[in-house]
């Protein structure tokens, strides 16, 4: 793959199958995602909510027409920082056949630019402690571990 041929765009519903496949195609994703055909309705419902929200972008990286990477960028207004906006990155994935080629780096750089374009003063993300290679990538791009993140998983009905 020629990295000059890599393009970025917002995801469309037709990309959803490839996106869910990427989300489920690693040791952590296999535990929490359910890739099947047809896709679960919950994925389609989530996609429609994302698509309808002007403060969320589901960005895909494409090698020609093939979707080879994805991330979700959410912009949120806060009262802190004098009413500033911040961006959050979630669900960064590269297709297993394309890992190690710099696609993740380019996706993150694209998200940083989009957040800057939208006037965000900060961009944040979390990374699972079981993914040290992801942490190294984020640190290389200038992210700092300034806080300890905490999560509370709620039961889904």
Order of alpha helices (4+ residues) and beta strands (2+ residues): beta-alpha-alpha-alpha-beta-beta-alpha-beta-alpha-beta-alpha
